[in-house]
């Protein structure tokens, strides 16, 4: 019963993520600095990516930061 519920949840999650990716296929430009500051400093690194990759990367980076934060916070308890 729980296995079926888990598979249904994962299937629904997959459909939502696919729909999100298909709805956000526009190309966006990510810059390290604003254009004026980049021109002033002579450093204007930029990359163009589809928006859904930016969204998914933000989610993954946030999860990784949270996992590492909790692991470091609970180090005293595990010791």
C-alpha positions, 0 to 999 in steps of 0.5 A: 500500500505504502509502496503504491502511494510512494510511486504515485507521489513520485509520478505526480512529482515527475509530471509537475517537474516536467510541466515546469520545465516545458513552461519555462524554456526561455533563455535567460542570461545569468551575470556575475555583476550588473552590466555597468559594474562589469564594464567598469571593472572589465569583468563581465562574465555571463552565461545563457541558460534555459530558465528551468535549469536555473530554477532546478539548480537553485532548488538543488543548491538550496537543498545541499546547503540545508543538508550540510548546515544540518549535518554540521549543526548536529555534529555535537549530537552524533559525537 
